[in-house]
Amino acid sequence: MKHTVGKYILGFLVLFLVVTLIACSGGSSQTTSPTATSGAAAPAATTAPETAPQSNVRELTIFWAQWDPADYLQELVKDYEAETGIKVNVIQEPWGSFGDVFFAEMAAQGTSYDMVIGDSQWLGQATTQGHYVNLTDFMNSENLTNSVTEATLTYYGEYPPGSGTYWAFPTEGDANGWAYRKDLFENPEEMAAFEEEYGYPLAPPTTMAQLMDIAKFFTRPEQGLYGSAIYTQADYDGLTMGFQNMLFSFGGDWSDANFNPEGVINSPESVAALEFYKELYECCQPPGMSNAFFAEVNDAFISGQAAMGMNYFAFFPALANPQVNPYAESTGYFVNPAGPSGDHFASLGGQGISIISYISPERQQAAREFIRWFGQNDIQAKWAALGGYSANREVLASDEFLAVAPFNAAFAETMQIVKDFYNIPVYGELLRVSQDEMGRYVVGGEGTAQQVLDAIAAKHAEILKDGGFLDQ
């Protein structure tokens, strides 16, 4: 990513949750590097001793992307240092280079970091290449697997899918949602004009058809106003993540359960989703947003150019801050709308925290102690109060969490309907194909949706065959 939201000051209320502390007793765990495997086979791991010697570790390092949640974590870990005397440093790297820097370090079996809060898509590659410690026994014994929502445990921590093998503790839950201008939506003149033109009341859209109607209604170039701001960024995964909101909700997907993309990613439903996304871009995107991601979407909203903006919930605190957003008091939030047949999904973001396999057993044990502390209900409540998106079941269900920020209710609902891109070892190759092909169509105007998705299906099939996920 080229920019971060950075230095947005949140004035949210402190959560007061009365919770039972999770026991801090040690548990068994698996610590040594897993053996690299091909395809979706579960990586192997050996079991560490039940007890660990007295730790001499006085400092730990966590590697994460450069964004506000990393700042919130650096603030939270001050409590850990106060309690244990162990300092925790959160090292940040811009999103655009985050993955490259991490995997270069791992290829060298480096020990610069004790833990990483890695993207959910990394799980297959990082585990089969032996970079993460197997946390299954540890998380089960500490009840960490039951403390978080099922979707976050599956997408952020488990590999292979459905295996019950865990490599990360869900740390920053996230997904795509929408912000909207309530001052426009609730204006009596706008409401009357919209209903006269479209035949139903103006309100936050619950269907994709309504989203398109509203976006077109508020697109007024002569006033410098446009209906919606969406992701188009070519770097990393911006365009793909944005498109997934429509893909899944239109009834499409990347492949079937056997990793076959043919007839799935290029199905009529998927084609309709991509045509919808391109139309939304062409009709209603503010000018200069042909390579837009989270910062550009927020900027368009804050500048008054966009009536609605697609973004990850992690970036909505900026829009709720009146020091940043002049429309903060009149900004509302809604869940990604349902598709034509009622399918209702949102594109997943977020990350889990993993322990690096190349550090010493002593440091691995110290890292587990930190994750045990971080996973406690009261610490998760503090994490949420600071602005982090806890995956903790109790926190997400609490009245305090739902009320503490104007977008939290939409977030809690969205986390029940999330779906994600591939997390298998070849995800990077698959992602590059989708980014390149869709970019040429959505932004570049080349070809048709059917041609683009046929090309993606064919190229994805070859990658999946070469990776051992699809029969030759």
Secondary structure, 3 states (H helix, E strand, C coil): CCCCCCCCCCCCCCCCCCCCCCCCCCCCCECCCCCCCCCCCCCCCCECCCCCCCCCCCEEEEEEECCHHHHHHHHHHHHHHHHHCCEEEEEEECHHHHHHHHHHHHHCCCCCCCEEEEEHHHHHHHHHCCCECCCHHHHHHCCHHHHECHHHHHHHHECCCCCCCECCEEEEEEEEEEEEEHHHHCCHHHHHHHHHHHCCCCCCCCEHHHHHHHHHHCCEHHHCEEEEECCCCCCCCHHHHHHHHHHHHCCCCCCCCCCCCCCCCCCHHHHHHHHHHHHHHHHHCCCCCCCCCHHHHHHHHHCCCEEEEEEEHHHHHHCCCCCCCCCHHHEEEECCCECCCCCCCEEEEEEEEEEECCCCHHHHHHHHHHHHHHCCHHHHHHHHHHCCCCCEHHHHHCHHHHHHCCCHHHHHHHCCCEECCCCCCCHHHHHHHHHHHHHHHHCCCCCCHHHHHHHHHHHHHHHHHHCCCCCC
